[in-house]
Amino acid sequence: MRCFHLPVFKSQLLKCCNGQENVRSLLSRGGILLLLAFQGIQPVNAEDSIRPLDRTIQPTSRIRLLNFVELELDMSIDGKLLEPQWRDIEPQTDFGTVEPDTLVPGKHLTELRVFYSEKGVYVGFDLHQPKETLLNRLSSRDNRGLNRDAVFITFDSSSEARYGFWFGVALGGSLLDGTILPERRYSPNWDGPWRGATSETEYGWSAEMFIPWSVMSMPKREAERNIGVYASRKVGYLDERWAWPALPSTKPQFLSVLDQYEVVGVSPRQQYSIFPYLSSTLDRITDETDTKAGADIFWRPTTNFQLAATLNPDFGSVESDDVIVNLSATETFFPEKRLFFLEGQDVFIATPKATNNVPTTLLNTRRIGGRAFAPDIPADVDIPSVELGQPAELLGAAKLTGESGNFRYGLLSAIEDDTTFVGEDISGSAVDVEQNGRNYAVARVLYEDASGGATRGLGWMSTAALHSDREAVVHGIDGHYLTGDGRWQLDGQVFYSDIDVEGDGVGGFLDTVYTPDQGVKHMLELEYFDREVNINDLGFFRRNDAMALRYSLNLQDSSINYGRELRNDVSMLQLWNLDKRLIRSGLFWKGYLTNDNLSEWRTKIDLLPERYEDRNSFGNGTYKIDQRYKAGIGYKTDTSKKLSANFLLERGPEDKGGYNIYSWMKLTYRPVDRLSTSLSMSNKNREGWLLHFAGESMSTYDAEEWKVQWDFDFFFTAKQQFRASFQWVGIRAFEDERYTIPSSPGHLIEDALNPADESRQFSISNLNFQLRYRWEIAPLSDLFVVYTKNSNERYAPIEQDEFQDMLQSAYHNPSSEQLVVKLRYRLGS
């Protein structure tokens, strides 16, 4: 019999090697569940150890874990590590500081224990910390931006650094989870049926998790498999993160250098989840009630295959998008929030650029069931803009994802119902105008190979958005390369679009990232999109007819002697249209200084050279914009305090030589762990705001804009939440000058303006108010009671005298007002 001499199993292995116990006898007696082992790390005994860590991160050799036959367990996931299995495991304690990236041992002792059965993996944290410093802050699921005490664990379930899953629980019991793609692309856009809990102890607090193997996709294996493991602890009052292994974000490698642990007997059984729902919506504008029933279905017959479907889905008003006023020609991107489309979406993320705040991606699932396709309106019929903006209803959708060897694949299809628009004819009679729904299809295949140290990938994706009036098909090929040392990363994509009413076009990009040392990162982006390429029927990108060069340098230093951390981001952008005119250009610098008291200063300077503008004329020509600059300064207080504040002041340019002054502040108050409230307000005074009016005519405005957002959250428990949110944007704009777009690219031509002409002045008042109660009855099973009021008012000329009048008008004259009751319950294995 062979013994594996692992330091953390020293006592067990001594028994094995001395003949006092052997594996055969342990197996016959049942033993305990398999324990996750860790390699040669001594525990930290002192509460304030300053023992330095080796700043050179090296991947450790693969470890074979001891395996025992499973006994019947009596585990209670209550955050209290009282079961005997926890006491039998020697803990992992060598956690180093990764935020900031000093890599020194954590100030307080952290003990991690992990074991598993064929059903799932159990994770326990014992966390030493003075009780008066504990930061318990309850939140809704996946609130990663909140500074508080929390623990996390990441698994490379692919065994080859191709994909993985992460799980977290914050002090108080709030859960966090999501997915990860190479090398460190964490995403919260996935929720799994697992359990986690916390408990305060006499020396700090503890956390406990049970994660079924069946919630994680894995390659198919007959007997043995390897799983990478990474754990971290967020300490709120220090605003630090400690991790094992100590892999800071300023290092290039992460998923590819996680310790690989061998597990045996993990072959998850078939899993299914059915989410039937019943919802009732009272429309307070029409005084009509709509009741719907349907279901989301997820079936995983093997570890590497999943089939999902949604029948008569209801993506009702349980969450609202932010209120945004966009008067430019560039579309606003809204992220996906619907469970069906979030589940298994990783294979459809073709490049890192697809997850940017303003992405370039062939698949933007918000198009599906989005604003209905505009109908052909008879000349004598008028349809209100609110009616034209209604979303299309989905009849159903299906998705298939899986993997085979080095290949991962996905298929997605969806069918919209026909939409009825209600208008009026010249006699005032109601008229129904019908519009067909769209059909959607997506196919994706990705080949990945990590042999020889480097990681390579080649993918293909095709999308189709089909309508009787418009058929749009897009094909794309994406490539990926990551060197063995992680210093060089290349990601690129080329795509071809074919739209029956527009023609065909091509585009593509190449992104290169070079990380020569810790805290230093260079990024170079190249883009080319011809005049005809268009992926926005089912994807998203900002524009075609463009060639771009972007370079950025990110520097981060946590060894300064005048604060805790200094970050500098320097970037350059050059963007031309295919007429070789410079249409975007700039040199940008942002600096962040975190002080020892955890406050932060932010500064920025933008230098914007002379350029041309060819989009905000809405297809009516190209005009020149002179050189400008922008500068700003901000300050943020320590977020671990009950009251924290954030301020920003900027002076920026307008396109026609004017300027704007922007001020913003946010106050957040958390008096107790169950309650939080925040208020943010911003004001922008604009002189010379340039907007398109009609045809070749444009105007500049002296304008003022106010934005207000208030959020209030109260948690009865970690699973029951009441939330109130209010957002309002108000704009008042008075015309100053009038211009004509030149026939050939050049400066705008000034027109005479009649001082008595008020026809172009306008005001906008947009409001969203929501009250929401959510009760998590069981994992991924919820009861929602949601009241939502929206208003979108625009007046020309201005009707209200003051912003206060505009706010009152928007509140008392909503464009939509709904009360939604929705019950969703998970049934499954």
ABEGO torsion letter per residue (X at the ends): XBBBBBAAAAAAAAAAAAGABBAAAAAAAGEBBBBBBBBGBBBBABABBABBBBABBBBBBBBBBBBBBBBBBBBBBAGBBABAAAAABBBBABBBBAOBBAGBBBABBBBBBBBBBAAEBBBBBBBBBBAAABBBBBBBBGBAABBBBBBBBBBBAAGAGABBBBBBBBBGGBBBBEBBBOAABBBABBBBBBBBBBBBBAAEBBBBBBBBAAABBBBBBAABBBBBBBBBBBBAAAGBBBBOBBBBAABABBAAABBBBBBBGBBBBBBBBBBBBBBBBBBAAAGBBBBBBBBBBBBBABAABBBBBBBGBBBBBABBBBBBBBABABBBBBBBABAAAABGAAAABABAAAABABBBBABBAAABGBBBBBBBBBAABBBBAAAAABBBBBAEBBBBBBBBEABBBBBBBBBBBBBBBBBBBAAGBBBBBBBBBBBBBBBBBBBBBABGGBBBBBBBBBBBBBBAABBBBBBBBBBBBBBAAGABBBBBBBBBBBBAAAEBBBBEBBBBBBBABBGBBBBBBBBBBBAABBAAAABBBABBGBBBBBBBBBBBBAABAAEABBBBBBBBBBBBBAAGBBABBEBBBBBBBBBAAGBBBBBBBBBBBBBBBAAAAGGAEBBBBBBBBBBBBBBBBBAABABBBBBBBBBBBBAAGBBBBBBBBBBBBBABAABBBBBBBBBBBBBGBBBBABEABBBBBBBBBBBBBBBBBBBABAABBBBBBBBBBBBBBBBABBBBBBABBEBBBBBBBBAABAAABBBBBBBBBBBBBBBBABBGBBBBBBBBBBBBBBBOBBABABAAAAAAAAAABBABBBBBBBBBBBBEX
